[in-house]
């Protein structure tokens, strides 16, 4: 029990220190903002289909749909 509490305390301190340095946890995005914008604009303008963009960037079709929906809501 005591050792577990010590581990929890050290972990919390480490996470707080990382946040103070500006780092955040979690997985990195596969696509940067420019690629996400390119995907959304290509699908919205009709230059390429969602399935084509999914194959091109090796992502799933629902991910393309989510990117397009988010782009549209950002524009609104």
PyMOL commands that set and color helices and strands:
alter all, ss='L'
color gray80, all
select helices_A, chain A and resi 2-20+33-45+50-57+61-75
alter helices_A, ss='H'
color red, helices_A
deselect
rebuild
show_as cartoon
